[in-house]
Amino acid sequence: TAWLRSPEKTRALRESRCSSEYLPDIRLTEDISITSEMAETAGVDIVVFAAGAASVRTVAAAYRSFYKPGQILLSVSKGLEPGTNLRLSEVIASVIPEARIAAFSGPCHAEELSKGLPSTYVASSNEPGVAEAVQDAFMSPEFRVYTNPDIIGVELGGALKNVIAIATGISDGLGNGDNIRAAIMTRGIVEIARLGLAMGARAETFGGLTGIGDLIATCTSAHSRNRRAGFYIGQGKSLEQALNEVHMLVEGVHTAKTALALARQLGVPMPITNEVNNVLFEGKDPGLTVQSLMERDRKSEYIEG
């Protein structure tokens, strides 16, 4: 059962069985029911939360009265809640504290998975057995699911790689080459891991599918909304123009501001994230971002900063 907020979009999708806005070439099978009545989703074993980061709290609050003991609430959104800086599983837990909660993340574009192309993901939960239940429910020949007990690292990797993808997009839009893209990605995972460790994550998570794996997919793929938004900005478009061109939610824009707030709160240096914020919100010329990173004080690769 798929729930949509808008009754109008629900009717259109129910009739066409196709999302012309997001996956125009994919037809939904008839065994998927589509509704705008949340009550029709009650009673299932796993509820998938796929709302944007800023809307997860609202959707969780609306679902609160339908929650049944033992249900798994599965967060698949990749972001951090603006204002609170919470991970999205934490947002759901703050609204429905008795729930069994898991996070689902990894290097997987819907455009490919929906066509049956092989993909992988990672299920994570603080509660024993929950990640394994998600693994069992979603595992298929085309979709391999791993488990990882580090829900902090799994969620942070999925959220923060979007910020680095904006940075690589800006660089690509400026006409820079493969060398600096590789450098931004490599130094990007360093600062993602640095913040993650300060928040209690495990280092090895960032070398896995939800860390470097998701970063590679998002920073190099034409499917990546965040990379495309950065590319348009690098070409000289404003943030508003870039978002209009992408015409889909670009989670990394909000995450950039939240990640920088967390970095400052925890005293963690995140120079790439800082430069992305300067471009998005402080009016800095995109052409100066790579120059600013290249001209920073000399460092050892293995010393913070």
C-alpha positions in Angstrom: 0.0 0.0 0.0 1.4 3.4 -1.0 0.2 6.5 0.8 0.4 10.0 -0.8 -0.4 13.2 0.9 -2.2 14.7 -2.0 -5.6 13.3 -3.0 -5.2 14.8 -6.5 -1.9 13.0 -7.1 -3.3 9.9 -5.6 -6.1 9.8 -8.1 -3.8 10.5 -11.0 -1.3 7.8 -10.0 -4.1 5.3 -9.3 -5.4 5.9 -12.8 -2.1 6.0 -14.7 -0.1 3.6 -12.6 2.8 5.7 -13.6 4.7 8.6 -12.0 5.3 10.9 -14.9 7.2 13.3 -12.6 9.7 10.8 -11.2 9.8 7.4 -13.0 7.9 8.0 -16.3 9.0 4.7 -17.8 7.9 2.5 -14.9 4.4 1.2 -14.4 3.3 0.2 -10.9 1.9 -3.3 -10.7 -1.7 -3.8 -9.9 -1.0 -5.4 -6.5 0.2 -2.0 -5.2 -2.8 -0.1 -3.8 -2.5 3.7 -3.8 -4.3 5.9 -1.2 -4.4 9.3 0.4 -6.2 7.8 3.5 -3.5 6.9 6.1 -5.9 4.6 7.9 -5.6 2.2 4.9 -1.9 1.7 5.8 -2.6 0.5 9.4 -1.9 -3.0 10.4 1.0 -3.8 8.2 4.3 -5.3 9.5 6.6 -2.6 8.1 5.8 1.0 7.5 8.3 2.8 5.2 8.8 6.5 5.8 10.0 8.1 2.6 9.0 11.8 3.2 11.5 14.6 2.9 13.6 15.3 6.0 11.6 18.4 6.9 8.3 16.5 6.7 9.2 13.3 8.6 8.0 14.6 11.9 4.6 15.7 10.5 4.1 12.3 8.8 5.1 10.4 11.9 2.7 12.5 14.0 -0.1 11.7 11.6 0.7 8.0 11.8 0.9 8.0 15.6 -2.7 7.0 16.1 -2.4 4.1 13.6 0.7 2.6 15.1 0.3 -1.0 16.4 2.7 -2.7 18.8 5.5 -4.6 17.1 5.4 -2.7 13.8 8.7 -1.8 12.3 8.9 1.9 11.2 11.6 2.0 8.5 13.2 5.3 7.5 14.5 5.5 4.0 14.9 9.2 3.7 18.4 10.6 3.6 18.8 13.8 5.5 18.8 15.5 8.9 15.9 17.4 10.4 16.3 21.2 10.0 16.3 23.0 13.3 16.8 20.0 15.6 19.8 18.5 13.7 18.3 15.1 14.5 18.8 12.0 12.4 15.5 10.9 10.9 15.2 7.7 12.9 15.5 9.9 16.0 12.7 12.1 14.7 10.4 9.1 14.4 11.4 7.8 17.8 10.7 11.2 19.4 7.1 11.1 18.0 6.4 7.3 18.5 8.9 6.3 21.2 7.6 2.8 21.6 8.1 1.9 18.0 10.6 -0.6 16.6 12.7 1.6 14.3 15.2 0.9 11.5 17.1 2.9 8.9 17.6 1.8 5.3 20.3 3.3 3.2 23.0 2.7 0.5 24.1 3.3 -3.1 20.8 2.7 -4.9 19.1 5.0 -7.5 15.4 4.3 -7.9 15.8 4.8 -11.6 17.9 1.7 -11.8 16.3 -0.5 -9.1 12.8 0.0 -10.6 14.2 -1.5 -13.8 15.4 -4.6 -12.0 19.1 -3.6 -12.2 21.2 -5.2 -9.4 21.5 -2.9 -6.3 22.5 -3.2 -2.7 21.3 -1.6 0.6 21.9 -1.7 4.3 19.4 -2.1 7.1 20.3 -0.8 10.6 18.6 -0.7 14.0 19.4 -0.3 17.6 17.0 -3.1 18.5 18.1 -6.7 18.0 16.3 -8.6 15.2 14.8 -5.5 13.5 17.5 -5.0 10.9 17.3 -8.8 10.1 13.5 -8.6 9.7 14.0 -5.7 7.2 16.7 -7.7 5.4 14.4 -10.7 5.1 11.5 -8.6 3.8 13.4 -6.8 1.1 16.1 -9.3 0.0 15.7 -10.4 -3.6 17.9 -11.6 -6.5 18.0 -8.0 -7.8 18.3 -6.3 -4.3 20.9 -7.5 -1.9 20.4 -6.3 1.7 23.1 -6.3 4.3 22.7 -5.4 8.0 24.8 -3.0 10.1 24.2 -2.3 13.8 25.7 1.3 13.5 22.5 3.2 12.8 24.3 6.6 13.5 26.9 5.9 10.8 24.4 4.4 8.4 22.1 7.5 8.6 24.9 10.1 8.6 26.6 8.5 5.5 23.3 8.7 3.6 22.6 12.3 4.6 26.0 13.9 4.4 27.1 12.4 1.0 24.5 14.7 -0.6 26.5 17.7 0.5 29.7 16.4 -1.0 27.7 15.6 -4.2 26.7 19.2 -4.5 30.4 20.1 -4.2 31.5 17.7 -6.9 28.6 19.0 -9.1 29.8 22.5 -8.6 33.3 21.5 -9.6 32.1 19.6 -12.7 29.9 22.6 -13.6 33.0 24.8 -13.5 34.7 22.5 -15.9 37.2 21.0 -13.5 38.4 17.5 -14.2 38.4 14.0 -12.7 41.4 14.7 -10.5 39.7 17.3 -8.3 36.4 15.3 -8.3 38.3 12.3 -6.8 39.9 14.6 -4.3 36.6 16.2 -3.2 35.1 12.7 -2.8 38.0 11.3 -0.9 38.4 14.3 1.4 34.6 14.4 1.7 34.4 10.9 3.2 37.1 12.0 5.6 35.0 14.8 7.0 31.8 12.8 7.0 33.6 10.1 9.1 35.1 12.8 11.3 31.7 14.1 12.2 30.3 10.6 12.5 32.9 9.5 15.0 32.2 12.6 17.1 28.6 11.6 17.1 29.3 8.0 18.2 29.4 6.2 14.8 31.8 3.4 14.0 34.7 4.2 11.6 34.3 1.1 9.5 30.7 2.1 8.5 32.1 4.9 6.4 34.2 2.5 4.4 31.1 0.5 3.5 28.0 0.8 1.4 26.4 3.6 3.3 29.6 5.6 3.4 32.0 5.5 0.4 29.6 3.3 -1.6 26.7 5.8 -1.5 29.2 8.7 -1.9 30.5 7.2 -5.2 27.0 6.6 -6.6 25.8 10.1 -5.7 28.9 12.1 -6.8 29.3 10.4 -10.2 25.8 9.5 -11.4 23.6 11.4 -13.8 20.7 10.3 -11.7 21.9 12.3 -8.7 19.7 15.3 -7.9 22.3 16.8 -5.6 25.2 16.5 -8.1 22.9 18.0 -10.8 22.0 20.9 -8.6 25.6 21.6 -7.9 26.4 21.3 -11.6 23.9 24.0 -12.5 25.3 26.3 -9.8 28.8 25.7 -11.1 27.5 26.8 -14.5 26.4 30.1 -13.1 22.7 29.5 -12.1 21.4 30.7 -8.8 20.3 28.2 -6.2 16.7 28.8 -7.0 17.3 28.3 -10.7 19.2 25.1 -10.0 16.5 23.7 -7.9 13.9 24.5 -10.6 16.0 22.8 -13.2 16.3 19.6 -11.0 12.6 19.8 -10.3 12.8 17.3 -7.4 13.8 17.5 -3.7 17.5 18.2 -3.3 18.0 17.1 0.3 21.7 18.2 0.4 20.8 21.8 0.4 19.1 21.6 3.8 21.6 19.0 5.1 24.5 21.3 4.3 23.3 23.9 6.8 22.4 21.3 9.4 25.8 19.5 9.0 27.7 22.7 9.4 25.8 23.5 12.6 26.6 20.1 14.0 30.3 20.4 13.0 30.6 23.8 14.8 28.7 22.4 17.9 31.1 19.5 18.1 34.3 21.3 17.0 34.8 19.2 13.9 36.5 20.7 10.9 34.4 20.2 7.7 36.0 22.5 5.0 34.1 21.1 2.0 30.8 21.4 3.8 31.7 24.9 4.9 32.4 25.9 1.3 29.2 24.5 0.0 27.3 26.5 2.6 29.2 29.7 1.5 28.0 29.1 -2.0 24.5 28.2 -1.2 23.7 30.7 1.5 26.4 33.3 1.6 26.6 34.4 -2.0 30.1 33.2 -2.6 31.2 32.9 -6.2 31.3 29.1 -7.1 34.5 29.7 -9.0 36.3 30.6 -5.8 35.3 27.4 -3.9 37.8 25.0 -5.3 40.5 27.8 -5.1 39.7 28.3 -1.4 40.1 24.6 -0.7 43.3 24.3 -2.7 44.9 27.3 -1.0 44.2 26.2 2.6 47.1 25.9 5.0 49.4 22.9 4.4 48.2 19.7 6.2 49.2 16.1 6.7 46.6 13.8 5.1 46.1 12.1 8.4 45.8 15.2 10.7 42.4 16.7 11.4 41.4 19.5 9.0 
